[in-house]
Amino acid sequence: MINLGVLASGRGSNFQAIIDEIEQGKLKASIRILITDRPDAYAIERAKKHNIKHIYMNTKEFSSKDSYFEAIAENLFNEKVDLVILAGFMRIVGKPLIDAYPMKIMNIHPALLPSFTGLHGQKKALQYAVKITGCTVHFVDEGMDTGPVIIQSAVCAFHDDTEETLSNRILKMEHKIYPEAIRLFEQGRLEVQGRTVMIKDIPSRDYDYLINPPIQLTD
Ligand code: GAR
């Protein structure tokens, strides 16, 4: 059982997917706190519904990016958070938080990293007209979407996709692989060696799952 702290800026559907797996008993975790950088983030409504402590932290009340992220780290420490989950948190994490939680911050990105980093990963994939894109869960380092990759899922992109249709297809997979990555962490099965995240004890029959999660993970 681990304690999670979630950082979100908006809708919070990944936050919801994690809540759902916890409530279904599939993920042995407790969400101790939701921190948002926007007062109108819909994630707050989800936290209220599930009795999860939530706070809005206004960047404008802090003199620097470092002091903002120091305060976030303090709030997470106070809640005895083991693992920090970025769930649609639209800021680059400051060094004080990364130093406080080395290789204990996860992010989900709506593309197959290192492609299409930053905002609008789905739109960038469409503009590039790739045939396959997807989503990535990775540990967070000081760069933008550059930390070690934990799990990825491939999703087809079609020539007649809109940003919305492609985003929805990717999002379905996000909701599968994010709880899965957290589960692997909770089970002590992730070991980071340089850029490589080793997943311990994957039986050989599950190898497909690692290289092509959609086959295994799609309902
Ligand atoms: C998700 O698609 C996530 O991958 C993306 O924002 C969306 C948040 O949705 N994150 C990024 O683009 C980070 N660069 P959600 O609030 O419903 O989870």
Residues whose N, C-alpha, C, O or C-beta is under 5 A from the ligand:
A	BS01	GAR	G10 R11 G12 S13 N14 F15 A87 G88 I108 H109 P110 G118 L119
